[in-house]
């Protein structure tokens, strides 16, 4: 009885942590994309001068 409760609890925690990991990767990817775009614009402005 107690083992089933622990198994369900740990499975729930594992699912929540996996979802949190996936969401954090998407957030970091979008910020990385914007940083790359801004650095590319900076390099272009230097090349035009």
DSSP file (Angstrom, degrees, kcal/mol; ACC not computed):
  #  RESIDUE AA STRUCTURE BP1 BP2  ACC     N-H-->O    O-->H-N    N-H-->O    O-->H-N    TCO  KAPPA ALPHA  PHI   PSI    X-CA   Y-CA   Z-CA
    1    1 A X     >        0   0    0      0, 0.0     4,-1.6     0, 0.0     5,-0.1   0.000 360.0 360.0 360.0 -51.5    0.0    0.0    0.0
    2    2 A X  H  >  +     0   0    0      1,-0.2     4,-2.4     2,-0.2     5,-0.2   0.869 360.0  56.9 -67.8 -35.2    2.7    2.5    1.0
    3    3 A X  H  > S+     0   0    0      1,-0.2     4,-2.3     2,-0.2    -1,-0.2   0.881 105.3  51.1 -63.8 -37.7    4.9    1.4   -1.9
    4    4 A X  H  > S+     0   0    0      2,-0.2     4,-2.3     1,-0.2    -1,-0.2   0.888 110.0  49.6 -66.4 -38.7    2.2    2.2   -4.4
    5    5 A X  H  X S+     0   0    0     -4,-1.6     4,-2.4     2,-0.2    -2,-0.2   0.929 112.5  47.0 -65.4 -45.2    1.7    5.7   -2.9
    6    6 A X  H  X S+     0   0    0     -4,-2.4     4,-2.9     2,-0.2     5,-0.2   0.896 111.0  52.3 -63.0 -40.4    5.4    6.4   -3.0
    7    7 A X  H  X S+     0   0    0     -4,-2.3     4,-2.2     2,-0.2    -1,-0.2   0.923 112.0  45.3 -62.8 -44.3    5.7    5.1   -6.6
    8    8 A X  H  X S+     0   0    0     -4,-2.3     4,-2.2     2,-0.2    -2,-0.2   0.898 113.9  49.9 -66.1 -39.8    2.8    7.4   -7.7
    9    9 A X  H  X S+     0   0    0     -4,-2.4     4,-2.3     2,-0.2    -2,-0.2   0.934 112.6  45.6 -64.5 -46.7    4.3   10.4   -5.8
   10   10 A X  H  X S+     0   0    0     -4,-2.9     4,-2.3     1,-0.2    -1,-0.2   0.866 111.8  52.5 -66.6 -35.9    7.8    9.9   -7.3
   11   11 A X  H  X S+     0   0    0     -4,-2.2     4,-2.2    -5,-0.2    -1,-0.2   0.911 109.6  49.4 -64.7 -41.8    6.3    9.4  -10.8
   12   12 A X  H  X S+     0   0    0     -4,-2.2     4,-2.3     2,-0.2    -2,-0.2   0.919 111.4  48.7 -62.4 -44.5    4.4   12.7  -10.4
   13   13 A X  H  X S+     0   0    0     -4,-2.3     4,-2.4     1,-0.2    -2,-0.2   0.901 110.4  52.0 -62.6 -41.2    7.6   14.5   -9.3
   14   14 A X  H  X S+     0   0    0     -4,-2.3     4,-2.2     1,-0.2    -1,-0.2   0.908 109.7  48.6 -62.1 -42.9    9.5   13.0  -12.2
   15   15 A X  H  X S+     0   0    0     -4,-2.2     4,-2.3     2,-0.2    -2,-0.2   0.913 111.5  49.6 -64.8 -42.7    6.9   14.2  -14.7
   16   16 A X  H  X S+     0   0    0     -4,-2.3     4,-2.3     1,-0.2    -2,-0.2   0.913 111.3  49.1 -62.8 -42.8    6.9   17.7  -13.2
   17   17 A X  H  X S+     0   0    0     -4,-2.4     4,-2.2     2,-0.2    -1,-0.2   0.882 110.1  51.1 -66.0 -37.7   10.7   17.9  -13.3
   18   18 A X  H  X S+     0   0    0     -4,-2.2     4,-2.3     2,-0.2    -1,-0.2   0.918 111.0  48.0 -65.0 -42.7   10.7   16.8  -16.9
   19   19 A X  H  X S+     0   0    0     -4,-2.3     4,-2.5     1,-0.2    -2,-0.2   0.902 111.2  50.8 -64.2 -40.3    8.2   19.4  -17.9
   20   20 A X  H  X S+     0   0    0     -4,-2.3     4,-2.3     1,-0.2    -1,-0.2   0.895 109.8  50.8 -63.4 -39.9   10.1   22.1  -16.0
   21   21 A X  H  X S+     0   0    0     -4,-2.2     4,-1.8     2,-0.2    -2,-0.2   0.915 111.0  47.8 -64.1 -44.0   13.3   21.1  -17.8
   22   22 A X  H  X S+     0   0    0     -4,-2.3     4,-1.8     1,-0.2    -2,-0.2   0.924 112.9  48.1 -64.1 -44.8   11.7   21.2  -21.3
   23   23 A X  H  X S+     0   0    0     -4,-2.5     4,-2.1     1,-0.2    -2,-0.2   0.901 109.9  51.9 -64.5 -40.8   10.1   24.7  -20.5
   24   24 A X  H  X S+     0   0    0     -4,-2.3     4,-2.2     1,-0.2    -1,-0.2   0.855 107.4  53.1 -66.0 -33.4   13.4   26.1  -19.3
   25   25 A X  H  X S+     0   0    0     -4,-1.8     4,-2.1     2,-0.2    -1,-0.2   0.892 108.7  49.7 -67.3 -38.5   15.2   24.9  -22.5
   26   26 A X  H  X S+     0   0    0     -4,-1.8     4,-1.9     2,-0.2    -2,-0.2   0.903 111.3  49.2 -65.7 -39.9   12.6   26.7  -24.6
   27   27 A X  H  X S+     0   0    0     -4,-2.1     4,-1.7     1,-0.2    -2,-0.2   0.924 112.7  46.6 -65.9 -44.0   13.0   29.9  -22.6
   28   28 A X  H  X S+     0   0    0     -4,-2.2     4,-2.1     1,-0.2    -1,-0.2   0.866 109.4  55.5 -66.5 -35.3   16.8   29.8  -22.9
   29   29 A X  H  X S+     0   0    0     -4,-2.1     4,-2.2     1,-0.2    -1,-0.2   0.906 107.2  48.8 -65.6 -41.3   16.7   29.0  -26.6
   30   30 A X  H  X S+     0   0    0     -4,-1.9     4,-2.0     1,-0.2    -1,-0.2   0.894 112.0  48.1 -67.4 -39.0   14.6   32.1  -27.3
   31   31 A X  H  X S+     0   0    0     -4,-1.7     4,-1.9     2,-0.2    -1,-0.2   0.862 110.6  52.2 -69.4 -34.1   16.9   34.4  -25.3
   32   32 A X  H  X S+     0   0    0     -4,-2.1     4,-2.4     2,-0.2    -2,-0.2   0.899 107.7  52.6 -65.5 -40.0   19.9   32.9  -27.1
   33   33 A X  H  X S+     0   0    0     -4,-2.2     4,-2.2     1,-0.2    -2,-0.2   0.923 109.8  47.1 -62.2 -44.8   18.3   33.6  -30.4
   34   34 A X  H  X S+     0   0    0     -4,-2.0     4,-2.2     1,-0.2    -1,-0.2   0.868 111.2  52.2 -66.5 -35.0   17.7   37.2  -29.6
   35   35 A X  H  X S+     0   0    0     -4,-1.9     4,-2.1     2,-0.2    -1,-0.2   0.904 109.5  49.1 -67.1 -40.3   21.3   37.6  -28.3
   36   36 A X  H  X S+     0   0    0     -4,-2.4     4,-2.1     2,-0.2    -2,-0.2   0.896 110.6  51.1 -65.2 -39.4   22.6   36.1  -31.6
   37   37 A X  H  X S+     0   0    0     -4,-2.2     4,-2.2     2,-0.2    -2,-0.2   0.918 110.3  48.4 -64.2 -42.7   20.5   38.5  -33.6
   38   38 A X  H  X S+     0   0    0     -4,-2.2     4,-1.9     1,-0.2    -1,-0.2   0.888 111.8  49.2 -66.4 -37.7   21.7   41.5  -31.7
   39   39 A X  H  X S+     0   0    0     -4,-2.1     4,-2.1     2,-0.2    -1,-0.2   0.866 109.9  51.9 -69.8 -33.7   25.3   40.5  -32.0
   40   40 A X  H  X S+     0   0    0     -4,-2.1     4,-2.2     2,-0.2    -2,-0.2   0.893 109.3  50.0 -67.7 -38.5   24.8   40.0  -35.8
   41   41 A X  H  X S+     0   0    0     -4,-2.2     4,-2.2     2,-0.2    -2,-0.2   0.880 109.6  51.8 -65.6 -37.2   23.3   43.5  -36.1
   42   42 A X  H  X S+     0   0    0     -4,-1.9     4,-1.8     2,-0.2    -2,-0.2   0.910 109.8  48.2 -64.8 -42.8   26.3   44.9  -34.2
   43   43 A X  H  X S+     0   0    0     -4,-2.1     4,-2.1     1,-0.2    -2,-0.2   0.894 110.6  52.2 -66.1 -38.7   28.8   43.1  -36.5
   44   44 A X  H  X S+     0   0    0     -4,-2.2     4,-1.9     1,-0.2    -2,-0.2   0.917 108.0  50.9 -63.1 -42.3   26.9   44.4  -39.6
   45   45 A X  H  X S+     0   0    0     -4,-2.2     4,-1.1     1,-0.2    -1,-0.2   0.868 110.0  50.3 -64.8 -34.7   27.0   48.0  -38.2
   46   46 A X  H  < S+     0   0    0     -4,-1.8    -1,-0.2     1,-0.2    -2,-0.2   0.888 110.0  50.2 -68.7 -37.8   30.7   47.7  -37.7
   47   47 A X  H  < S+     0   0    0     -4,-2.1    -2,-0.2     1,-0.2    -1,-0.2   0.825 106.8  54.8 -70.3 -30.4   31.2   46.4  -41.3
   48   48 A X  H  <        0   0    0     -4,-1.9    -1,-0.2     1,-0.3    -2,-0.2   0.789 360.0 360.0 -73.9 -26.4   29.2   49.2  -42.8
   49   49 A X     <        0   0    0     -4,-1.1    -1,-0.3    -3,-0.2    -2,-0.2   0.470 360.0 360.0 -77.6 360.0   31.4   51.8  -41.0
